[in-house]
Every structure is written in structure tokens, then in C-alpha cells.
């Protein structure tokens, strides 16, 4: 088997920057440099995307960034001992030991088991102490290979409870294959409590197994029998149904859906992210024990009406504004593929068939074919064949956009009521589209359908009715009430508001359009992919369905949003790789190289490494350039039929020259602004590191 770690993959006592992304990028570069990955950027993108889902810092000054990536050719470990430490999101502070686990998409089970075994070893204090005391890269490699070569700790399960050391490390390997940790001591007058748990993370390499071991160790310390099912990449052995039946409560430490959740139906449950299973295993065990004795504790729902109770518990304590934002963003995220595909197809249809193809498309697609090309078509079409293909592309795109409002409403309802809300939401969205209520009607209809489905799902019904609830009763009642309200009461006022909004947007010229562009630009650059950015983007995407040749304002808003969002990464790339490299660290210069492509693709997050390291200078500079770009784009009447893609969807952008000009002007303004702020706003040199006295 290929060696997982070599001395070339170890970095000792180095300054790799002050943010997780700079550390991850450096380690990804080492993996690629040793020929174990085909490219740095692909590996970094996959690893950083995983890091953004859940921080990989764990207690004890350790971080384990990890991912599966198509860029990885050989399963690999890269390790860095950092000086200074970097905050990877652990509750007890920054990390000085970082293990980067890079697995291929198709990694074999043996390699995955070794990778997960290393992750479990990192909760052993003696192992991490040895890593900190190691004096050479070769010693690190020897320590890691020693940990990987240890015999599985399954024998510990059979050992007497009093023979197992107390602490997280005592359980290493005990949860492998869902083995329990030994016979716990009995409570006074009765047998011990029994718990079961499931751990799972998106990658299924590190956190899944570390959480399992930590929970088992915490349960052992209080004399509780805990058996764990690890739903990870190196295979999973399902818990015995008899073990589940005998359990007093269940712990779900997961970041993904639990496979086979119905096996635990009716059990008191503690549900938390997988990282909490590593950070606070003792608290989770105590909470599970308390839930076992509480008749009113939250329970794993039966599939059907009781599923709604789960969502109610998950959202308990969540502010109404947070719930609303979550539902709206869920709807928009599911709607975007319809808009993206439909918008690009319409743009291609216009390109091949001309803008007047809208008047000919229906007749052409019905009456003509590749062997019977049309004779009547727009003058600016690419001939008969171009007119036919343009009509087909336009019609497919138009039909795709026809799902925009129903999909928006359906998945808003889904975010509120889960699967039973989808059908009522789609129906309410279709009603909104039929009435001409647009995306505002879709939002209202989706919220109504989701809330009504949620309320109906909470009704306590006879057991024989439970199976009918999600497939018949909830869709029927929620569709009837939500769509009925849209037809009878709400549709008319929403249609009037929609028409007024469209008229206002269509009539925006001069100062009004420029002011809107400024506002959109400021929002897009304020938090670089955060909530404010998403509100502006969602507003633009949701309005695309209302755009026509006669009403191009939604296309113009989309162009202003996309152009403004491209400015921060492009400006950081320009400043750090061209204008003044000395003001940026080596890690930032490397990030700047990647930011060129990210910015050109309309990925605002490409500027996050710069903003995270220097927010007080990067964000104001970005907002300044973004506001100028938005203003120029709106003033020039630039339009985009595509919701994403940046420069690569040039064919979908009207007045592409001014689109590029607006981006270029904003980029230069932001780049010069951030350089000026770095020079004169504070007296600090980025690359200067003051010597620190060493205390022995």
C-alpha cells in the first residue's frame, strides 16, 4: 500500500498565515508538489468548501481539514506544526497541529480506514504531545506510521471497565464497526442506562469517527453503555435492531441526514452537529440521559405526520427573521438551476434566432423540424437552421423559466414543512404564476403553503391515518387553503404590487437607475457571499422571470449584481499580484493568483481570504468599487439573462463592452483604495514579524 505520509509532506514550526484558508492552500500545494494531486486549486477548493460547512478545529490545539477530491491521485496526509497558531474554529482556541487529509473520490476501504484511524488517534493526549515534541520531519512520519500500524483497539471492548484509562483516548477504536465500550457499572438499585448513537459528517473520514470515540469515552466515564453506528466512508455496520430496541435514548451527532432514521422512531433523541460530539461529548451524554427520563423529551419522529415535530424542535429558539431568511434562501437555491439553465438557453436562442424569435418560436417548434426548416423567421436569425435551433432553445428555456415561481414557492414550503410541503408549495406557486403575481406571489404562496402544511402535520391523528398524512391529507388541505387564499383574497393585491414594482423598475432611468445600482453594488460587496450579498443576489435572480424584450429592467439588475460581485476578488488579485505585492503576505499573493479566475467567474468568495485577514480595509474598499460598478452598469443599460457565470456567459450579456468597462473601473478603484488604506490607514507592515523571546 502507498505510504500515506512522507517527510516532504511535513512542515514544522512555520508561519503559514493567519487564516485556515492560507494553511489549507499551503498544504494542498505540498500534496500537489509531491505528485499526489493533479492540481492545487481543485484540491484547495474541495478542502476549503468542506471547511466552510463545518470548522475542523477540535479541542487540544488540533485541526483536521479534510476532503475527498477528484484532484487527489493518491490518499495522502500532510501535516503542519504552526507557529503562530491559526484559529480553525475550536472552542478552546487556535490550533498548532494541523493534519490535512486528502482522499481521492474513489479511495479504497483500506486507505479510508487508515485515514479515519489517524483522526481517532489525534484525541490521544500522549500522541499529540509526541507530535509537539518531535524534532524532525522524519520523527513525525515515524509517529504517524506508528499510530496507523497499531492493532485495532477492539480488544478494549472486552476488557474490564476499570482497566480502561479515563479520557477521550480510552475509546479509540471502540466505536469502530459500532462496537460498544465495555460493561458499565450498574446504578444503585437498577441496571445501567443504555444509549445508542449515530455519527456522520459530509466527508465521512475524520469527524465521524472522532465523535464516535469521544462519545463512547464520555459514556464510559459515567458508567453508561453506549454503542455507536459510524456512517462514514470506511464502511458502516448497522446497529443491531435489538440494541436499538433496548436503548433508552439516541444521540445523533451528524452534519448530514441519518441513514435509516426510522429504525430509531419513538426514541428520545439529542441531535447536534458532529463537531459537538468531539467538543462536548460529556454534555451530550448527560442530555441523552436526561431525555431518557423525560416523558416530554423530543423523540425521533415516525415517518409521516410526526416528522413535523422534528422540525418544530430543530427550530425552537430560532428567531422568526432567521426562519424566514432560511426558508427564502432555500427556495432561491432550488430555483436557481431553473433560472440558470433557462436563462442561458433563452440567450442562446436569441443569439441564433434573433430577438424577434419570441414571436415565431411557438409556430416553428410545432410546425417545423430539422428536415423541414422554417421559411418565415426573423431577419437577423442565422438562416433557416439558426432560426429553427434558436426557436427550440428559446422554447426550452422559456419552459424552464416557467418553473421559476412554482419552484420558488415549492421549496420555500419545503424549508418550512419538509417533504409534505413541496406539493402545496408548487401548487400555490403555479396559482401565483397563473394570476400574474410573479415572484412576490410565489414567496407569499410558498410561505402560506409551508406554514399550513406544518400546522396540519402537527395534528395528532390515529395511527392508521399516519401513513396517509404526508401523501394525501397534508397536500390536499394545504393546497386547498393556500391556493384558495391566493385566488380569493391575496392574489389581487399581490398582482397590483407586482405590476407597480415592474412599472417602477421599467421606468428607472438616469439618477434612479444609478442609485439602484449603487445600492446593489454596496450590498454585493458588504459580506462577500454572506446574508446581505445573498439578499441582493436573490432579489435579482427572482426577478429574472418577469423580464421581457419590453421590460429589460430585471436583466439590468442581474447584470449590475453580477458585475459588482466580481469586483472584490478581481481587485484583490490586481492589488496582490500586480500593483503592490509587498503589501501582501506570500499566502495572500498565492490567493490573489486564484482570485483572478474566481472573480472572472463571479465567485465573490474569492476575496474572503483577504477580507478575513484585513476586514477594516478590504471591505470598505470593495464596497466603494462595487458601488461604482453597479452605478455604471445600470446607467449604461447593461443586461444579463444569465444569473451566474461572469465573463464566461458573455453571449447572455447585452452591451458586453460596458459590462467589462464597469467591472474594470470598479476593480481599479477597489485595488487602489485597498493599497492606499494598507499604506496609510494604519502603521503596520504585513510581512514584518517581530522576534518573540523563547521561554524554556
VENWO-V114897 format. One record per helix or strand. SS is the DSSP state (H for helix, E for strand). FROM is the first residue (numbers start at 1). TO is the last residue. Records with the same first field share a line. If there is no record, write none. Layout:
# VENWO-V114897
SS->FROM-TO + FROM-TO
This chain:
# VENWO-V114897
H->7-9 + 20-33 + 40-53 + 109-121 + 125-133 + 137-149 + 153-158 + 161-163 + 168-171 + 176-178 + 207-221 + 241-246 + 261-264 + 274-279 + 281-292 + 307-314 + 320-353 + 357-367 + 383-401 + 404-417 + 420-435 + 438-457 + 463-506 + 511-526 + 531-546 + 553-579 + 581-583 + 586-600 + 604-613 + 615-635 + 646-652 + 656-680
E->10-14 + 37-37 + 57-58 + 62-63 + 66-69 + 72-72 + 76-86 + 95-104 + 187-187 + 190-190 + 194-200 + 225-230 + 249-254 + 268-272 + 299-299 + 369-369 + 372-372 + 639-640 + 653-654
